[in-house]
Structure formats: C-alpha cells, structure tokens
C-alpha cells in the first residue's frame, strides 16, 4: 500500500499536471517520502519548489520541518535525492 501511494505522489509531482508547476505542494506528501527514506521530519511546515535547482522533469523542493530543512529532488522511478540543509 505504501509503495502505491508513493508512486501516485511521485507521478503527480513529475507528470505534466498542476502540481509540477506549483511553487508549493502539500508538505505532508514530501515529508512522508523523506521519512520513508530514513530522515526525520516532525511537523512538516512547508514544501516550496526551488525554481533555481529544478528542471522541467526534475522538480526540487525545499521541505521545512520543525526539526530540519531538506532539499528534495523528485526523481521518477527512483528514490528521491534528499539533502539536509
């Protein structure tokens, strides 16, 4: 079940849909994936698209949590690339 939910979230983020063009998305979607990949994210505050780091098919978001901030590159069909800032 987790895999299918994450696959749908990744598809929504990377497909040509509205979320791929938005400057921000629901922080809980990004935070869930960050946690699934072993990082801590308590109380996600925001997920804002990093326009300078993003490419058309590789969006990058800055995820702000109560306990950390991450740069998150959404890579289709792979683990997302997460860097703690």
PDB file of N, CA, C and O in Angstrom:
ATOM      1  N   UNK A   1       0.823  -1.196   0.000  1.00  0.00           N
ATOM      2  CA  UNK A   1       0.000   0.000   0.000  1.00  0.00           C
ATOM      3  C   UNK A   1       0.859   1.248   0.000  1.00  0.00           C
ATOM      4  O   UNK A   1       0.592   2.173  -0.768  1.00  0.00           O
ATOM      5  N   UNK A   2       1.912   1.304   0.863  1.00  0.00           N
ATOM      6  CA  UNK A   2       2.782   2.468   0.908  1.00  0.00           C
ATOM      7  C   UNK A   2       3.400   2.744  -0.448  1.00  0.00           C
ATOM      8  O   UNK A   2       3.466   3.894  -0.883  1.00  0.00           O
ATOM      9  N   UNK A   3       3.853   1.693  -1.117  1.00  0.00           N
ATOM     10  CA  UNK A   3       4.503   1.861  -2.409  1.00  0.00           C
ATOM     11  C   UNK A   3       3.553   2.483  -3.414  1.00  0.00           C
ATOM     12  O   UNK A   3       3.950   3.384  -4.153  1.00  0.00           O
ATOM     13  N   UNK A   4       2.311   2.029  -3.462  1.00  0.00           N
ATOM     14  CA  UNK A   4       1.379   2.578  -4.438  1.00  0.00           C
ATOM     15  C   UNK A   4       1.045   4.029  -4.137  1.00  0.00           C
ATOM     16  O   UNK A   4       0.901   4.825  -5.064  1.00  0.00           O
ATOM     17  N   UNK A   5       0.917   4.395  -2.867  1.00  0.00           N
ATOM     18  CA  UNK A   5       0.650   5.781  -2.501  1.00  0.00           C
ATOM     19  C   UNK A   5       1.824   6.652  -2.909  1.00  0.00           C
ATOM     20  O   UNK A   5       1.630   7.744  -3.444  1.00  0.00           O
ATOM     21  N   UNK A   6       3.041   6.183  -2.663  1.00  0.00           N
ATOM     22  CA  UNK A   6       4.225   6.955  -3.034  1.00  0.00           C
ATOM     23  C   UNK A   6       4.372   7.063  -4.536  1.00  0.00           C
ATOM     24  O   UNK A   6       4.785   8.102  -5.050  1.00  0.00           O
ATOM     25  N   UNK A   7       4.036   5.999  -5.240  1.00  0.00           N
ATOM     26  CA  UNK A   7       4.116   6.041  -6.699  1.00  0.00           C
ATOM     27  C   UNK A   7       3.139   7.066  -7.253  1.00  0.00           C
ATOM     28  O   UNK A   7       3.471   7.798  -8.185  1.00  0.00           O
ATOM     29  N   UNK A   8       1.942   7.125  -6.690  1.00  0.00           N
ATOM     30  CA  UNK A   8       0.955   8.104  -7.132  1.00  0.00           C
ATOM     31  C   UNK A   8       1.452   9.520  -6.822  1.00  0.00           C
ATOM     32  O   UNK A   8       1.324  10.415  -7.657  1.00  0.00           O
ATOM     33  N   UNK A   9       2.011   9.725  -5.641  1.00  0.00           N
ATOM     34  CA  UNK A   9       2.525  11.050  -5.280  1.00  0.00           C
ATOM     35  C   UNK A   9       3.650  11.463  -6.216  1.00  0.00           C
ATOM     36  O   UNK A   9       3.693  12.609  -6.665  1.00  0.00           O
ATOM     37  N   UNK A  10       4.557  10.546  -6.514  1.00  0.00           N
ATOM     38  CA  UNK A  10       5.653  10.860  -7.428  1.00  0.00           C
ATOM     39  C   UNK A  10       5.135  11.172  -8.821  1.00  0.00           C
ATOM     40  O   UNK A  10       5.626  12.084  -9.488  1.00  0.00           O
ATOM     41  N   UNK A  11       4.145  10.414  -9.254  1.00  0.00           N
ATOM     42  CA  UNK A  11       3.542  10.672 -10.564  1.00  0.00           C
ATOM     43  C   UNK A  11       2.901  12.051 -10.608  1.00  0.00           C
ATOM     44  O   UNK A  11       3.055  12.783 -11.585  1.00  0.00           O
ATOM     45  N   UNK A  12       2.189  12.399  -9.556  1.00  0.00           N
ATOM     46  CA  UNK A  12       1.523  13.690  -9.507  1.00  0.00           C
ATOM     47  C   UNK A  12       2.536  14.826  -9.540  1.00  0.00           C
ATOM     48  O   UNK A  12       2.276  15.879 -10.121  1.00  0.00           O
ATOM     49  N   UNK A  13       3.691  14.612  -8.918  1.00  0.00           N
ATOM     50  CA  UNK A  13       4.699  15.653  -8.857  1.00  0.00           C
ATOM     51  C   UNK A  13       5.461  15.810 -10.159  1.00  0.00           C
ATOM     52  O   UNK A  13       5.845  16.922 -10.521  1.00  0.00           O
ATOM     53  N   UNK A  14       5.686  14.716 -10.865  1.00  0.00           N
ATOM     54  CA  UNK A  14       6.564  14.776 -12.027  1.00  0.00           C
ATOM     55  C   UNK A  14       5.828  14.811 -13.356  1.00  0.00           C
ATOM     56  O   UNK A  14       6.396  15.239 -14.361  1.00  0.00           O
ATOM     57  N   UNK A  15       4.590  14.375 -13.381  1.00  0.00           N
ATOM     58  CA  UNK A  15       3.831  14.423 -14.633  1.00  0.00           C
ATOM     59  C   UNK A  15       3.518  15.867 -14.970  1.00  0.00           C
ATOM     60  O   UNK A  15       3.730  16.755 -14.145  1.00  0.00           O
ATOM     61  N   UNK A  16       3.032  16.108 -16.134  1.00  0.00           N
ATOM     62  CA  UNK A  16       2.756  17.471 -16.555  1.00  0.00           C
ATOM     63  C   UNK A  16       1.551  18.080 -15.875  1.00  0.00           C
ATOM     64  O   UNK A  16       0.974  19.033 -16.398  1.00  0.00           O
ATOM     65  N   UNK A  17       1.158  17.571 -14.740  1.00  0.00           N
ATOM     66  CA  UNK A  17      -0.015  18.059 -14.037  1.00  0.00           C
ATOM     67  C   UNK A  17       0.236  19.353 -13.310  1.00  0.00           C
ATOM     68  O   UNK A  17       1.338  19.900 -13.344  1.00  0.00           O
ATOM     69  N   UNK A  18      -0.791  19.837 -12.657  1.00  0.00           N
ATOM     70  CA  UNK A  18      -0.729  21.138 -11.993  1.00  0.00           C
ATOM     71  C   UNK A  18       0.309  21.173 -10.884  1.00  0.00           C
ATOM     72  O   UNK A  18       0.943  22.206 -10.669  1.00  0.00           O
ATOM     73  N   UNK A  19       0.494  20.068 -10.175  1.00  0.00           N
ATOM     74  CA  UNK A  19       1.448  20.093  -9.069  1.00  0.00           C
ATOM     75  C   UNK A  19       2.872  20.337  -9.545  1.00  0.00           C
ATOM     76  O   UNK A  19       3.656  20.966  -8.833  1.00  0.00           O
ATOM     77  N   UNK A  20       3.219  19.860 -10.720  1.00  0.00           N
ATOM     78  CA  UNK A  20       4.571  20.054 -11.222  1.00  0.00           C
ATOM     79  C   UNK A  20       4.860  21.526 -11.485  1.00  0.00           C
ATOM     80  O   UNK A  20       6.025  21.925 -11.502  1.00  0.00           O
ATOM     81  N   UNK A  21       3.831  22.340 -11.690  1.00  0.00           N
ATOM     82  CA  UNK A  21       4.021  23.749 -11.988  1.00  0.00           C
ATOM     83  C   UNK A  21       3.842  24.643 -10.766  1.00  0.00           C
ATOM     84  O   UNK A  21       4.209  25.817 -10.813  1.00  0.00           O
ATOM     85  N   UNK A  22       3.297  24.128  -9.693  1.00  0.00           N
ATOM     86  CA  UNK A  22       3.057  24.931  -8.500  1.00  0.00           C
ATOM     87  C   UNK A  22       4.365  25.256  -7.799  1.00  0.00           C
ATOM     88  O   UNK A  22       5.332  24.499  -7.881  1.00  0.00           O
ATOM     89  N   UNK A  23       4.385  26.392  -7.108  1.00  0.00           N
ATOM     90  CA  UNK A  23       5.573  26.755  -6.356  1.00  0.00           C
ATOM     91  C   UNK A  23       5.604  26.055  -5.004  1.00  0.00           C
ATOM     92  O   UNK A  23       6.657  25.998  -4.370  1.00  0.00           O
ATOM     93  N   UNK A  24       4.476  25.522  -4.548  1.00  0.00           N
ATOM     94  CA  UNK A  24       4.458  24.770  -3.300  1.00  0.00           C
ATOM     95  C   UNK A  24       3.450  23.632  -3.416  1.00  0.00           C
ATOM     96  O   UNK A  24       2.516  23.686  -4.217  1.00  0.00           O
ATOM     97  N   UNK A  25       3.657  22.611  -2.607  1.00  0.00           N
ATOM     98  CA  UNK A  25       2.750  21.464  -2.576  1.00  0.00           C
ATOM     99  C   UNK A  25       2.478  21.125  -1.124  1.00  0.00           C
ATOM    100  O   UNK A  25       3.036  21.742  -0.217  1.00  0.00           O
ATOM    101  N   UNK A  26       1.636  20.163  -0.912  1.00  0.00           N
ATOM    102  CA  UNK A  26       1.336  19.715   0.447  1.00  0.00           C
ATOM    103  C   UNK A  26       2.604  19.143   1.071  1.00  0.00           C
ATOM    104  O   UNK A  26       3.144  18.153   0.578  1.00  0.00           O
ATOM    105  N   UNK A  27       3.068  19.741   2.119  1.00  0.00           N
ATOM    106  CA  UNK A  27       4.314  19.329   2.763  1.00  0.00           C
ATOM    107  C   UNK A  27       4.246  17.900   3.282  1.00  0.00           C
ATOM    108  O   UNK A  27       5.278  17.236   3.373  1.00  0.00           O
ATOM    109  N   UNK A  28       3.051  17.407   3.626  1.00  0.00           N
ATOM    110  CA  UNK A  28       2.952  16.050   4.169  1.00  0.00           C
ATOM    111  C   UNK A  28       3.315  14.994   3.122  1.00  0.00           C
ATOM    112  O   UNK A  28       3.840  13.937   3.471  1.00  0.00           O
ATOM    113  N   UNK A  29       3.040  15.269   1.838  1.00  0.00           N
ATOM    114  CA  UNK A  29       3.399  14.314   0.789  1.00  0.00           C
ATOM    115  C   UNK A  29       4.915  14.162   0.726  1.00  0.00           C
ATOM    116  O   UNK A  29       5.434  13.046   0.691  1.00  0.00           O
ATOM    117  N   UNK A  30       5.612  15.278   0.710  1.00  0.00           N
ATOM    118  CA  UNK A  30       7.074  15.245   0.635  1.00  0.00           C
ATOM    119  C   UNK A  30       7.642  14.688   1.937  1.00  0.00           C
ATOM    120  O   UNK A  30       8.571  13.881   1.909  1.00  0.00           O
ATOM    121  N   UNK A  31       7.099  15.108   3.070  1.00  0.00           N
ATOM    122  CA  UNK A  31       7.586  14.647   4.374  1.00  0.00           C
ATOM    123  C   UNK A  31       7.443  13.136   4.525  1.00  0.00           C
ATOM    124  O   UNK A  31       8.328  12.489   5.085  1.00  0.00           O
ATOM    125  N   UNK A  32       6.351  12.567   4.038  1.00  0.00           N
ATOM    126  CA  UNK A  32       6.161  11.116   4.127  1.00  0.00           C
ATOM    127  C   UNK A  32       7.274  10.373   3.384  1.00  0.00           C
ATOM    128  O   UNK A  32       7.805   9.382   3.885  1.00  0.00           O
ATOM    129  N   UNK A  33       7.620  10.849   2.205  1.00  0.00           N
ATOM    130  CA  UNK A  33       8.685  10.196   1.438  1.00  0.00           C
ATOM    131  C   UNK A  33      10.042  10.387   2.121  1.00  0.00           C
ATOM    132  O   UNK A  33      10.853   9.463   2.167  1.00  0.00           O
ATOM    133  N   UNK A  34      10.279  11.568   2.642  1.00  0.00           N
ATOM    134  CA  UNK A  34      11.538  11.834   3.356  1.00  0.00           C
ATOM    135  C   UNK A  34      11.669  10.873   4.532  1.00  0.00           C
ATOM    136  O   UNK A  34      12.734  10.293   4.745  1.00  0.00           O
ATOM    137  N   UNK A  35      10.599  10.702   5.291  1.00  0.00           N
ATOM    138  CA  UNK A  35      10.619   9.766   6.427  1.00  0.00           C
ATOM    139  C   UNK A  35      10.819   8.332   5.958  1.00  0.00           C
ATOM    140  O   UNK A  35      11.567   7.578   6.579  1.00  0.00           O
ATOM    141  N   UNK A  36      10.159   7.946   4.866  1.00  0.00           N
ATOM    142  CA  UNK A  36      10.308   6.586   4.338  1.00  0.00           C
ATOM    143  C   UNK A  36      11.731   6.298   3.899  1.00  0.00           C
ATOM    144  O   UNK A  36      12.143   5.139   3.845  1.00  0.00           O
ATOM    145  N   UNK A  37      12.478   7.332   3.589  1.00  0.00           N
ATOM    146  CA  UNK A  37      13.874   7.151   3.183  1.00  0.00           C
ATOM    147  C   UNK A  37      14.835   7.336   4.357  1.00  0.00           C
ATOM    148  O   UNK A  37      16.042   7.461   4.154  1.00  0.00           O
ATOM    149  N   UNK A  38      14.302   7.355   5.596  1.00  0.00           N
ATOM    150  CA  UNK A  38      15.133   7.308   6.791  1.00  0.00           C
ATOM    151  C   UNK A  38      15.499   8.636   7.416  1.00  0.00           C
ATOM    152  O   UNK A  38      16.341   8.678   8.313  1.00  0.00           O
ATOM    153  N   UNK A  39      14.895   9.716   6.973  1.00  0.00           N
ATOM    154  CA  UNK A  39      15.192  11.028   7.539  1.00  0.00           C
ATOM    155  C   UNK A  39      14.103  11.421   8.527  1.00  0.00           C
ATOM    156  O   UNK A  39      12.976  10.932   8.453  1.00  0.00           O
ATOM    157  N   UNK A  40      14.451  12.307   9.449  1.00  0.00           N
ATOM    158  CA  UNK A  40      13.494  12.792  10.434  1.00  0.00           C
ATOM    159  C   UNK A  40      12.798  14.032   9.891  1.00  0.00           C
ATOM    160  O   UNK A  40      13.444  14.930   9.350  1.00  0.00           O
ATOM    161  N   UNK A  41      11.482  14.075  10.037  1.00  0.00           N
ATOM    162  CA  UNK A  41      10.716  15.275   9.683  1.00  0.00           C
ATOM    163  C   UNK A  41       9.482  15.303  10.567  1.00  0.00           C
ATOM    164  O   UNK A  41       8.448  14.717  10.246  1.00  0.00           O
ATOM    165  N   UNK A  42       9.614  15.992  11.678  1.00  0.00           N
ATOM    166  CA  UNK A  42       8.479  16.133  12.577  1.00  0.00           C
ATOM    167  C   UNK A  42       7.754  17.431  12.253  1.00  0.00           C
ATOM    168  O   UNK A  42       8.392  18.462  12.040  1.00  0.00           O
ATOM    169  N   UNK A  43       6.474  17.391  12.215  1.00  0.00           N
ATOM    170  CA  UNK A  43       5.635  18.556  11.953  1.00  0.00           C
ATOM    171  C   UNK A  43       6.059  19.302  10.696  1.00  0.00           C
ATOM    172  O   UNK A  43       6.607  20.400  10.790  1.00  0.00           O
ATOM    173  N   UNK A  44       5.813  18.723   9.508  1.00  0.00           N
ATOM    174  CA  UNK A  44       6.170  19.423   8.270  1.00  0.00           C
ATOM    175  C   UNK A  44       5.447  20.765   8.174  1.00  0.00           C
ATOM    176  O   UNK A  44       4.240  20.856   8.398  1.00  0.00           O
ATOM    177  N   UNK A  45       6.209  21.801   7.838  1.00  0.00           N
ATOM    178  CA  UNK A  45       5.674  23.153   7.783  1.00  0.00           C
ATOM    179  C   UNK A  45       5.336  23.556   6.354  1.00  0.00           C
ATOM    180  O   UNK A  45       4.239  24.043   6.081  1.00  0.00           O
ATOM    181  N   UNK A  46       6.298  23.346   5.434  1.00  0.00           N
ATOM    182  CA  UNK A  46       6.064  23.740   4.045  1.00  0.00           C
ATOM    183  C   UNK A  46       6.974  22.973   3.104  1.00  0.00           C
ATOM    184  O   UNK A  46       8.015  22.454   3.505  1.00  0.00           O
ATOM    185  N   UNK A  47       6.564  22.911   1.851  1.00  0.00           N
ATOM    186  CA  UNK A  47       7.378  22.356   0.774  1.00  0.00           C
ATOM    187  C   UNK A  47       7.226  23.320  -0.401  1.00  0.00           C
ATOM    188  O   UNK A  47       6.166  23.405  -1.020  1.00  0.00           O
ATOM    189  N   UNK A  48       8.297  24.036  -0.691  1.00  0.00           N
ATOM    190  CA  UNK A  48       8.268  25.059  -1.724  1.00  0.00           C
ATOM    191  C   UNK A  48       9.231  24.691  -2.833  1.00  0.00           C
ATOM    192  O   UNK A  48      10.357  24.270  -2.570  1.00  0.00           O
ATOM    193  N   UNK A  49       8.796  24.847  -4.060  1.00  0.00           N
ATOM    194  CA  UNK A  49       9.644  24.496  -5.200  1.00  0.00           C
ATOM    195  C   UNK A  49      10.839  25.439  -5.288  1.00  0.00           C
ATOM    196  O   UNK A  49      10.692  26.659  -5.209  1.00  0.00           O
ATOM    197  N   UNK A  50      12.015  24.857  -5.452  1.00  0.00           N
ATOM    198  CA  UNK A  50      13.255  25.611  -5.651  1.00  0.00           C
ATOM    199  C   UNK A  50      13.411  25.808  -7.156  1.00  0.00           C
ATOM    200  O   UNK A  50      13.913  24.923  -7.849  1.00  0.00           O
ATOM    201  N   UNK A  51      12.986  26.954  -7.660  1.00  0.00           N
ATOM    202  CA  UNK A  51      12.984  27.212  -9.100  1.00  0.00           C
ATOM    203  C   UNK A  51      14.388  27.150  -9.688  1.00  0.00           C
ATOM    204  O   UNK A  51      14.560  26.667 -10.807  1.00  0.00           O
ATOM    205  N   UNK A  52      15.391  27.627  -8.963  1.00  0.00           N
ATOM    206  CA  UNK A  52      16.753  27.653  -9.479  1.00  0.00           C
ATOM    207  C   UNK A  52      17.332  26.251  -9.637  1.00  0.00           C
ATOM    208  O   UNK A  52      18.089  26.001 -10.575  1.00  0.00           O
ATOM    209  N   UNK A  53      16.993  25.345  -8.746  1.00  0.00           N
ATOM    210  CA  UNK A  53      17.545  23.990  -8.785  1.00  0.00           C
ATOM    211  C   UNK A  53      16.699  23.026  -9.619  1.00  0.00           C
ATOM    212  O   UNK A  53      17.188  21.973 -10.028  1.00  0.00           O
ATOM    213  N   UNK A  54      15.442  23.376  -9.871  1.00  0.00           N
ATOM    214  CA  UNK A  54      14.531  22.493 -10.595  1.00  0.00           C
ATOM    215  C   UNK A  54      14.800  22.502 -12.095  1.00  0.00           C
ATOM    216  O   UNK A  54      15.283  23.483 -12.658  1.00  0.00           O
ATOM    217  N   UNK A  55      14.471  21.374 -12.720  1.00  0.00           N
ATOM    218  CA  UNK A  55      14.475  21.242 -14.174  1.00  0.00           C
ATOM    219  C   UNK A  55      13.067  20.802 -14.562  1.00  0.00           C
ATOM    220  O   UNK A  55      12.309  20.356 -13.700  1.00  0.00           O
ATOM    221  N   UNK A  56      12.696  20.919 -15.847  1.00  0.00           N
ATOM    222  CA  UNK A  56      11.308  20.590 -16.220  1.00  0.00           C
ATOM    223  C   UNK A  56      10.821  19.224 -15.733  1.00  0.00           C
ATOM    224  O   UNK A  56       9.687  19.115 -15.268  1.00  0.00           O
ATOM    225  N   UNK A  57      11.630  18.205 -15.826  1.00  0.00           N
ATOM    226  CA  UNK A  57      11.195  16.861 -15.409  1.00  0.00           C
ATOM    227  C   UNK A  57      11.777  16.432 -14.063  1.00  0.00           C
ATOM    228  O   UNK A  57      11.546  15.304 -13.627  1.00  0.00           O
ATOM    229  N   UNK A  58      12.527  17.313 -13.399  1.00  0.00           N
ATOM    230  CA  UNK A  58      13.133  17.001 -12.103  1.00  0.00           C
ATOM    231  C   UNK A  58      12.903  18.144 -11.129  1.00  0.00           C
ATOM    232  O   UNK A  58      13.798  18.957 -10.901  1.00  0.00           O
ATOM    233  N   UNK A  59      11.703  18.212 -10.552  1.00  0.00           N
ATOM    234  CA  UNK A  59      11.442  19.284  -9.593  1.00  0.00           C
ATOM    235  C   UNK A  59      12.232  19.087  -8.302  1.00  0.00           C
ATOM    236  O   UNK A  59      12.452  17.961  -7.855  1.00  0.00           O
ATOM    237  N   UNK A  60      12.647  20.188  -7.722  1.00  0.00           N
ATOM    238  CA  UNK A  60      13.352  20.182  -6.444  1.00  0.00           C
ATOM    239  C   UNK A  60      12.540  21.050  -5.486  1.00  0.00           C
ATOM    240  O   UNK A  60      12.143  22.165  -5.823  1.00  0.00           O
ATOM    241  N   UNK A  61      12.301  20.521  -4.292  1.00  0.00           N
ATOM    242  CA  UNK A  61      11.544  21.238  -3.279  1.00  0.00           C
ATOM    243  C   UNK A  61      12.393  21.442  -2.038  1.00  0.00           C
ATOM    244  O   UNK A  61      13.249  20.617  -1.718  1.00  0.00           O
ATOM    245  N   UNK A  62      12.153  22.542  -1.343  1.00  0.00           N
ATOM    246  CA  UNK A  62      12.745  22.775  -0.035  1.00  0.00           C
ATOM    247  C   UNK A  62      11.663  22.418   0.972  1.00  0.00           C
ATOM    248  O   UNK A  62      10.629  23.080   1.056  1.00  0.00           O
ATOM    249  N   UNK A  63      11.918  21.363   1.731  1.00  0.00           N
ATOM    250  CA  UNK A  63      10.977  20.897   2.747  1.00  0.00           C
ATOM    251  C   UNK A  63      11.424  21.438   4.098  1.00  0.00           C
ATOM    252  O   UNK A  63      12.546  21.189   4.539  1.00  0.00           O
ATOM    253  N   UNK A  64      10.545  22.173   4.740  1.00  0.00           N
ATOM    254  CA  UNK A  64      10.829  22.714   6.068  1.00  0.00           C
ATOM    255  C   UNK A  64       9.992  21.957   7.086  1.00  0.00           C
ATOM    256  O   UNK A  64       8.764  21.914   7.007  1.00  0.00           O
ATOM    257  N   UNK A  65      10.694  21.361   8.045  1.00  0.00           N
ATOM    258  CA  UNK A  65      10.042  20.632   9.140  1.00  0.00           C
ATOM    259  C   UNK A  65      10.402  21.346  10.440  1.00  0.00           C
ATOM    260  O   UNK A  65      11.279  22.209  10.455  1.00  0.00           O
ATOM    261  N   UNK A  66       9.733  20.990  11.519  1.00  0.00           N
ATOM    262  CA  UNK A  66      10.027  21.609  12.811  1.00  0.00           C
ATOM    263  C   UNK A  66      11.450  21.301  13.263  1.00  0.00           C
ATOM    264  O   UNK A  66      12.064  22.098  13.973  1.00  0.00           O
ATOM    265  N   UNK A  67      11.983  20.134  12.848  1.00  0.00           N
ATOM    266  CA  UNK A  67      13.298  19.713  13.322  1.00  0.00           C
ATOM    267  C   UNK A  67      14.399  19.740  12.267  1.00  0.00           C
ATOM    268  O   UNK A  67      15.551  19.459  12.599  1.00  0.00           O
ATOM    269  N   UNK A  68      14.096  20.066  11.006  1.00  0.00           N
ATOM    270  CA  UNK A  68      15.125  20.066   9.961  1.00  0.00           C
ATOM    271  C   UNK A  68      14.575  20.687   8.680  1.00  0.00           C
ATOM    272  O   UNK A  68      13.367  20.860   8.517  1.00  0.00           O
ATOM    273  N   UNK A  69      15.498  21.016   7.779  1.00  0.00           N
ATOM    274  CA  UNK A  69      15.146  21.506   6.443  1.00  0.00           C
ATOM    275  C   UNK A  69      15.905  20.665   5.429  1.00  0.00           C
ATOM    276  O   UNK A  69      17.087  20.375   5.612  1.00  0.00           O
ATOM    277  N   UNK A  70      15.220  20.273   4.353  1.00  0.00           N
ATOM    278  CA  UNK A  70      15.808  19.401   3.346  1.00  0.00           C
ATOM    279  C   UNK A  70      15.611  19.962   1.951  1.00  0.00           C
ATOM    280  O   UNK A  70      14.630  20.651   1.672  1.00  0.00           O
ATOM    281  N   UNK A  71      16.563  19.654   1.077  1.00  0.00           N
ATOM    282  CA  UNK A  71      16.398  19.847  -0.347  1.00  0.00           C
ATOM    283  C   UNK A  71      16.011  18.474  -0.893  1.00  0.00           C
ATOM    284  O   UNK A  71      16.711  17.488  -0.661  1.00  0.00           O
ATOM    285  N   UNK A  72      14.888  18.415  -1.623  1.00  0.00           N
ATOM    286  CA  UNK A  72      14.356  17.138  -2.086  1.00  0.00           C
ATOM    287  C   UNK A  72      14.168  17.179  -3.601  1.00  0.00           C
ATOM    288  O   UNK A  72      13.336  17.925  -4.117  1.00  0.00           O
ATOM    289  N   UNK A  73      14.960  16.363  -4.306  1.00  0.00           N
ATOM    290  CA  UNK A  73      14.829  16.251  -5.761  1.00  0.00           C
ATOM    291  C   UNK A  73      13.954  15.047  -6.057  1.00  0.00           C
ATOM    292  O   UNK A  73      14.271  13.927  -5.656  1.00  0.00           O
ATOM    293  N   UNK A  74      12.854  15.276  -6.760  1.00  0.00           N
ATOM    294  CA  UNK A  74      11.899  14.222  -7.083  1.00  0.00           C
ATOM    295  C   UNK A  74      12.356  13.545  -8.376  1.00  0.00           C
ATOM    296  O   UNK A  74      12.229  14.108  -9.463  1.00  0.00           O
ATOM    297  N   UNK A  75      12.889  12.330  -8.241  1.00  0.00           N
ATOM    298  CA  UNK A  75      13.416  11.580  -9.372  1.00  0.00           C
ATOM    299  C   UNK A  75      12.420  10.480  -9.732  1.00  0.00           C
ATOM    300  O   UNK A  75      12.134   9.613  -8.906  1.00  0.00           O
ATOM    301  N   UNK A  76      11.887  10.504 -10.960  1.00  0.00           N
ATOM    302  CA  UNK A  76      10.907   9.477 -11.338  1.00  0.00           C
ATOM    303  C   UNK A  76      11.496   8.069 -11.284  1.00  0.00           C
ATOM    304  O   UNK A  76      12.636   7.849 -11.692  1.00  0.00           O
ATOM    305  N   UNK A  77      10.725   7.136 -10.788  1.00  0.00           N
ATOM    306  CA  UNK A  77      11.074   5.707 -10.739  1.00  0.00           C
ATOM    307  C   UNK A  77      12.347   5.412  -9.935  1.00  0.00           C
ATOM    308  O   UNK A  77      12.963   4.364 -10.129  1.00  0.00           O
ATOM    309  N   UNK A  78      12.743   6.306  -9.048  1.00  0.00           N
ATOM    310  CA  UNK A  78      13.916   6.089  -8.204  1.00  0.00           C
ATOM    311  C   UNK A  78      13.651   6.696  -6.831  1.00  0.00           C
ATOM    312  O   UNK A  78      12.661   7.398  -6.627  1.00  0.00           O
ATOM    313  N   UNK A  79      14.549   6.415  -5.900  1.00  0.00           N
ATOM    314  CA  UNK A  79      14.470   7.082  -4.608  1.00  0.00           C
ATOM    315  C   UNK A  79      14.720   8.569  -4.822  1.00  0.00           C
ATOM    316  O   UNK A  79      15.541   8.960  -5.651  1.00  0.00           O
ATOM    317  N   UNK A  80      14.013   9.381  -4.073  1.00  0.00           N
ATOM    318  CA  UNK A  80      14.222  10.822  -4.194  1.00  0.00           C
ATOM    319  C   UNK A  80      15.580  11.178  -3.602  1.00  0.00           C
ATOM    320  O   UNK A  80      16.031  10.532  -2.656  1.00  0.00           O
ATOM    321  N   UNK A  81      16.232  12.192  -4.145  1.00  0.00           N
ATOM    322  CA  UNK A  81      17.527  12.629  -3.643  1.00  0.00           C
ATOM    323  C   UNK A  81      17.301  13.688  -2.583  1.00  0.00           C
ATOM    324  O   UNK A  81      16.806  14.779  -2.868  1.00  0.00           O
ATOM    325  N   UNK A  82      17.672  13.349  -1.351  1.00  0.00           N
ATOM    326  CA  UNK A  82      17.384  14.199  -0.192  1.00  0.00           C
ATOM    327  C   UNK A  82      18.684  14.645   0.432  1.00  0.00           C
ATOM    328  O   UNK A  82      19.568  13.837   0.718  1.00  0.00           O
ATOM    329  N   UNK A  83      18.789  15.959   0.641  1.00  0.00           N
ATOM    330  CA  UNK A  83      19.982  16.544   1.268  1.00  0.00           C
ATOM    331  C   UNK A  83      19.534  17.423   2.407  1.00  0.00           C
ATOM    332  O   UNK A  83      18.696  18.305   2.222  1.00  0.00           O
ATOM    333  N   UNK A  84      20.090  17.188   3.598  1.00  0.00           N
ATOM    334  CA  UNK A  84      19.766  18.033   4.733  1.00  0.00           C
ATOM    335  C   UNK A  84      20.502  19.351   4.577  1.00  0.00           C
ATOM    336  O   UNK A  84      21.688  19.382   4.250  1.00  0.00           O
ATOM    337  N   UNK A  85      19.776  20.442   4.816  1.00  0.00           N
ATOM    338  CA  UNK A  85      20.393  21.770   4.672  1.00  0.00           C
ATOM    339  C   UNK A  85      20.823  22.316   6.016  1.00  0.00           C
ATOM    340  O   UNK A  85      21.361  23.421   6.091  1.00  0.00           O
TER     341      UNK A  85
END
